[in-house]
Amino acid sequence: MIPGRLHSGDPELLGAMIDDILAGSPGVRRMDYKGRSCLWAYQPIEITRVAALLIVPYERVTELAQTMERSLVRESVFWLQTTTAVLLVVVASAVVLAAMRARSLTNPISALMEAGRRLAGGDYDAKVHIATGDELEQLGLTFNQTGPKLRERERMKHSLELAGAVQQCLLPREVPDLTSFEVAGRCVYCDETGGDCYDFIELSEPASGKLGIAVGDVSGHGIGSALLMAAVRSMLRTEAHHRRENLAQLLDKLNSELVRDTDDDKFVTLFYGVLDDTARSLIWASAGHEPAIWYHADNGRIDELPNTGVPLGIHEGAVFQQGGPVILEPGDILLVGTDGIWEAQDPGGQFFGKERFLDIICSSAGLSADQICTTVIDRVAQFVHPASRTDDITLIVIKFK
């Protein structure tokens, strides 16, 4: 090759290429050749100042790259379209599966809601049938057990309400009309039924002025305690007429019956007294019951009438004694209650206590027997609120006119 015979529209680049050849350096340059853009590739050979030269139009070089680029674009578009189609199929399948799963969830839930509405409306036979094999099926089985249990609970509640109504009928409906005394009584149960009771027993014709006064408290709560108290009341009324003023024998008889007929965990505390309207006196016998409170109107002193024996039903050989008589003066007040009064607790766990009870008596001494009784019951209820009572409350108030 004779360099002088080569012509290019880029003389500077051509001169640089000749310098490379003379220096023995290979290279590639882009220069015009015969009006076309070309790539000039040159490689010196073993002959001095001689080099192999290849001139290729530039578009011929880029044509292959462009062809490969178009091929790659086509391949990319194909795989993008394929991937998109696959993703669309996957998404559609997921949506279908989710809809099917949601339906498998919503159908049982809808069935549970419908059965729940029926149950809330009083249909204890409402049931739901779910066969999903998972937690929903277990929930359905649990729901199906609810109706019969609620029916049984409703029956029990009705029975308790009936028992409570019967027990209320056992309480005195009328307050005895005495010449020398005002008498009042209240009994408030913490449940439908209770183990407390009070009673007024007319021992003879009203002209004789003898009145039996009883306050009892059975251990425990519920229907069992209520039935036992009803039995004690019945026995007491029978024995009270046979042993009008021999109260020790009366308690001994009751104790023997209870020891024989009750379980070891059941016992009864009982205060029983006989009020003499004519003599203005009281005799009493107390089987483990809380002492009666005696308020003296003349000086405000408070005494207690202590119990005279152990609770009934504990052991056969128990010995009981009789207390009194005590003579009451005008304005004097006797109160016989159960421990549900002073053992009542407020929401913080504080007890109502005897001291608070005695304060009410002193501050209410000028009221009637009925008003005193109502005041005590109301004060206890206010003290306990908003907590629930945990024990029955019973109180008899006797005031000398």
Rosetta blueprint (number, residue, H / E / L):
1 M L
2 I L
3 P H
4 G H
5 R H
6 L L
7 H L
8 S L
9 G L
10 D L
11 P H
12 E H
13 L H
14 L H
15 G H
16 A H
17 M H
18 I H
19 D H
20 D H
21 I H
22 L H
23 A L
24 G L
25 S L
26 P L
27 G E
28 V E
29 R E
30 R E
31 M E
32 D E
33 Y E
34 K L
35 G L
36 R E
37 S E
38 C E
39 L E
40 W E
41 A E
42 Y E
43 Q E
44 P E
45 I L
46 E L
47 I L
48 T L
49 R L
50 V L
51 A E
52 A E
53 L E
54 L E
55 I E
56 V E
57 P E
58 Y H
59 E H
60 R H
61 V H
62 T H
63 E H
64 L H
65 A H
66 Q H
67 T H
68 M H
69 E H
70 R H
71 S H
72 L H
73 V H
74 R H
75 E H
76 S H
77 V H
78 F H
79 W H
80 L H
81 Q H
82 T H
83 T H
84 T H
85 A H
86 V H
87 L H
88 L H
89 V H
90 V H
91 V H
92 A H
93 S H
94 A H
95 V H
96 V H
97 L H
98 A H
99 A H
100 M H
101 R H
102 A H
103 R H
104 S H
105 L H
106 T H
107 N H
108 P H
109 I H
110 S H
111 A H
112 L H
113 M H
114 E H
115 A H
116 G H
117 R H
118 R H
119 L H
120 A H
121 G L
122 G L
123 D L
124 Y L
125 D L
126 A L
127 K L
128 V L
129 H L
130 I L
131 A L
132 T L
133 G L
134 D L
135 E H
136 L H
137 E H
138 Q H
139 L H
140 G H
141 L H
142 T H
143 F H
144 N H
145 Q H
146 T H
147 G H
148 P H
149 K H
150 L H
151 R H
152 E H
153 R H
154 E H
155 R H
156 M H
157 K H
158 H H
159 S H
160 L H
161 E H
162 L H
163 A H
164 G H
165 A H
166 V H
167 Q H
168 Q H
169 C H
170 L H
171 L L
172 P L
173 R L
174 E L
175 V L
176 P L
177 D L
178 L L
179 T L
180 S L
181 F E
182 E E
183 V E
184 A E
185 G E
186 R E
187 C E
188 V E
189 Y L
190 C L
191 D L
192 E L
193 T L
194 G L
195 G L
196 D E
197 C E
198 Y E
199 D E
200 F E
201 I E
202 E E
203 L L
204 S L
205 E L
206 P H
207 A H
208 S H
209 G L
210 K E
211 L E
212 G E
213 I E
214 A E
215 V E
216 G E
217 D E
218 V E
219 S L
220 G L
221 H L
222 G H
223 I H
224 G H
225 S H
226 A H
227 L H
228 L H
229 M H
230 A H
231 A H
232 V H
233 R H
234 S H
235 M H
236 L H
237 R H
238 T H
239 E H
240 A H
241 H H
242 H H
243 R L
244 R L
245 E L
246 N L
247 L H
248 A H
249 Q H
250 L H
251 L H
252 D H
253 K H
254 L H
255 N H
256 S H
257 E H
258 L H
259 V H
260 R H
261 D H
262 T L
263 D L
264 D L
265 D L
266 K L
267 F L
268 V E
269 T E
270 L E
271 F E
272 Y E
273 G E
274 V E
275 L E
276 D E
277 D L
278 T L
279 A L
280 R L
281 S E
282 L E
283 I E
284 W E
285 A E
286 S E
287 A E
288 G L
289 H L
290 E L
291 P L
292 A E
293 I E
294 W E
295 Y E
296 H L
297 A L
298 D L
299 N L
300 G L
301 R L
302 I E
303 D E
304 E E
305 L E
306 P L
307 N L
308 T L
309 G E
310 V L
311 P L
312 L E
313 G L
314 I L
315 H L
316 E L
317 G L
318 A L
319 V L
320 F L
321 Q L
322 Q L
323 G E
324 G E
325 P E
326 V E
327 I E
328 L L
329 E L
330 P L
331 G L
332 D L
333 I E
334 L E
335 L E
336 V E
337 G E
338 T L
339 D L
340 G L
341 I L
342 W L
343 E L
344 A L
345 Q E
346 D L
347 P L
348 G L
349 G L
350 Q L
351 F E
352 F L
353 G H
354 K H
355 E H
356 R H
357 F H
358 L H
359 D H
360 I H
361 I H
362 C H
363 S H
364 S L
365 A L
366 G L
367 L L
368 S L
369 A H
370 D H
371 Q H
372 I H
373 C H
374 T H
375 T H
376 V H
377 I H
378 D H
379 R H
380 V H
381 A H
382 Q H
383 F H
384 V H
385 H L
386 P L
387 A L
388 S L
389 R L
390 T L
391 D L
392 D L
393 I E
394 T E
395 L E
396 I E
397 V E
398 I E
399 K E
400 F E
401 K L
